[in-house]
Amino acid sequence: MSTRTISFNVARLLVGAVCVFTSASCGGELLRTGRSPVYLTVEQVAAANGDSASSFTAFLLSDVQTLIDEVIGGVTVKVPTFFNDNARATLRVSAKNEVLVPTLLNAVTITRYRISFRRTDGRNTPGIDVPYGFDGGTSVTMEVGESAEVVFEIIRHQAKLEPPLRNLVNGGGLRFISTIADITFYGHDQNGNELQATASMDVQFGDFADK
């Protein structure tokens, strides 16, 4: 085999390797950010206990049961009550390329969200170690460079009536369950390109003292 033939074959191999590497890199980036010329980010997320007196904070102390004063037969008694907990997130749409001249086709509509719970000790069986995850619907549209606030339910009433949260009532079970809630928002631009963004926050469940 001549030196010229060897050099030609080596060049072909190098070009092939570059193509494979480039395709893999572009594919990974495509999977991460999608085909849309814009991307979605979560700027901030906060939550509040269902008690109307609670304020939004960067972490959530979710009370699995709240005792409410009610007058029954002329006597004030404590009545066990279950509240859902709400959260709010600030989402933003940005252009991948700064030279992009945005149009209405680049606006992003958020259509749903999914919440799942996990524990740092790896015990993550829904209904046993952590509450079941769930999907919820929402609808908000943002143009490029804009932010919007989304208010959503992070802990549903039903979750507090099921294990493992039900087991915490009156200080039972583990007394407290510390989790991380992963919140993923799903949407699309007006060309149909799908986008998503995920945020996380600490959520601690327990039957906390009532005022």
C-alpha positions in Angstrom: 0.0 0.0 0.0 1.4 3.4 -1.0 2.0 6.3 1.3 -0.6 8.3 -0.6 -3.3 5.6 -0.1 -2.5 5.4 3.7 -2.8 9.2 4.0 -6.1 9.2 2.2 -7.5 6.5 4.4 -6.3 8.3 7.6 -7.9 11.5 6.4 -11.2 9.7 5.8 -11.1 8.2 9.4 -10.4 11.6 10.9 -13.3 13.3 9.0 -15.6 10.5 10.0 -14.6 10.9 13.7 -15.2 14.6 13.6 -18.6 14.1 12.0 -19.6 11.6 14.7 -18.3 13.8 17.5 -20.1 16.8 16.1 -23.4 14.9 15.6 -23.2 13.6 19.2 -22.5 17.1 20.6 -25.3 18.7 18.6 -27.7 15.9 19.5 -27.0 16.3 23.2 -27.6 20.1 23.0 -30.7 19.5 20.9 -32.1 17.1 23.5 -31.3 19.6 26.3 -32.8 22.7 24.8 -35.1 21.4 22.0 -35.6 22.7 18.4 -37.1 26.0 19.4 -34.9 29.2 18.9 -35.9 30.1 22.5 -35.6 28.4 25.8 -37.5 28.4 29.1 -36.1 29.0 32.6 -37.5 29.1 36.1 -36.3 32.3 37.8 -37.9 31.7 41.2 -40.2 29.3 43.0 -41.9 29.7 46.4 -44.8 28.0 48.2 -47.2 28.6 51.1 -49.0 26.4 53.5 -52.7 26.2 52.8 -53.5 28.3 55.9 -54.5 31.7 54.5 -52.3 33.4 57.0 -49.2 31.8 55.6 -46.8 33.6 53.4 -44.8 32.3 50.4 -41.3 31.2 51.2 -38.5 29.4 49.3 -39.2 26.2 51.2 -42.5 24.7 52.4 -43.5 23.4 55.8 -46.6 21.4 54.8 -49.0 20.9 57.7 -50.8 17.5 57.1 -53.6 18.5 59.5 -54.7 21.9 60.8 -57.0 22.4 63.8 -59.5 25.1 63.2 -61.7 26.7 65.9 -65.4 26.2 65.3 -68.4 26.8 67.5 -70.6 23.7 67.8 -73.6 23.8 70.2 -72.3 27.0 71.7 -68.9 25.5 72.5 -65.7 26.3 70.7 -63.9 23.1 69.6 -60.9 22.3 67.5 -61.9 20.7 64.2 -59.3 18.8 62.1 -59.0 20.4 58.6 -57.0 19.5 55.6 -55.7 22.3 53.3 -54.0 22.1 49.9 -50.8 24.0 49.5 -50.1 26.4 46.7 -46.9 27.5 45.0 -45.9 30.1 42.5 -43.1 30.2 40.0 -41.7 33.0 37.8 -40.9 31.7 34.3 -38.9 33.5 31.6 -38.5 33.0 27.9 -35.1 33.9 26.3 -33.6 33.7 22.9 -30.8 31.2 22.3 -29.2 33.6 19.8 -28.9 37.3 20.7 -29.3 38.3 17.1 -32.7 36.7 16.9 -35.5 39.1 16.0 -38.4 37.7 18.0 -41.8 37.3 16.5 -45.1 36.2 17.9 -44.2 32.7 16.6 -41.5 32.6 19.3 -43.9 33.2 22.1 -44.2 30.2 24.5 -47.4 28.9 26.0 -47.1 26.8 29.2 -49.8 24.1 29.2 -49.1 21.8 32.1 -46.7 20.9 35.0 -45.7 17.8 36.8 -44.6 17.4 40.5 -42.7 14.5 41.9 -41.2 14.0 45.3 -37.9 12.4 46.4 -35.9 11.9 49.6 -32.2 12.3 49.9 -32.0 8.9 51.6 -33.1 7.2 48.4 -36.4 5.9 49.8 -38.7 7.2 47.1 -41.6 4.7 46.7 -44.8 6.7 46.1 -47.5 6.1 48.7 -45.0 4.6 51.1 -42.0 6.9 51.4 -43.2 10.0 49.6 -46.5 11.3 48.2 -47.6 10.3 44.7 -46.5 12.7 42.0 -49.2 14.3 39.8 -49.8 16.4 36.7 -51.7 19.7 36.6 -52.9 22.0 33.9 -52.1 25.7 33.5 -52.1 28.3 30.7 -49.9 31.3 30.4 -48.1 32.7 27.3 -44.9 34.7 27.3 -43.0 36.5 24.5 -39.3 36.5 24.2 -37.7 38.5 27.0 -40.8 38.4 29.2 -41.4 36.8 32.5 -44.7 35.5 33.9 -45.9 34.2 37.2 -47.7 30.8 37.4 -49.6 29.9 40.5 -50.3 26.2 41.0 -51.1 23.5 43.5 -48.1 21.8 44.9 -49.7 19.6 47.6 -53.2 18.3 47.0 -55.9 17.7 49.7 -56.0 14.0 48.7 -52.3 13.6 49.4 -52.8 14.5 53.1 -55.5 11.8 53.3 -53.3 9.0 52.0 -50.1 7.3 53.2 -47.4 8.4 54.0 -48.8 11.8 54.9 -51.8 10.4 56.7 -49.5 8.5 59.0 -48.0 11.8 60.3 -51.3 13.0 61.8 -51.0 13.6 65.6 -47.2 13.0 65.5 -47.5 9.4 64.1 -45.2 7.5 61.8 -41.8 9.2 61.3 -43.3 12.5 62.7 -41.7 14.4 59.8 -40.9 13.5 56.2 -38.3 15.7 54.4 -38.5 15.7 50.6 -37.4 17.6 47.5 -40.2 18.5 45.2 -39.2 18.6 41.5 -41.5 20.8 39.5 -41.3 20.6 35.7 -43.2 23.0 33.4 -44.1 21.9 29.9 -45.0 24.2 27.0 -44.4 25.0 23.3 -43.7 27.9 21.1 -46.2 28.9 18.4 -44.4 26.7 15.8 -45.2 23.7 17.9 -41.6 23.2 19.3 -41.8 21.7 22.8 -40.0 23.3 25.7 -39.6 22.4 29.4 -37.9 23.7 32.5 -37.5 22.2 36.0 -37.1 23.7 39.4 -36.8 22.1 42.9 -37.6 23.1 46.4 -37.5 21.6 49.9 -40.8 20.4 51.3 -41.1 19.1 54.8 -44.3 17.4 55.9 -45.5 17.1 59.5 -48.4 17.7 61.9 -47.1 21.1 63.0 -48.3 23.0 66.0 -51.4 25.1 65.4 -51.8 28.6 66.8 
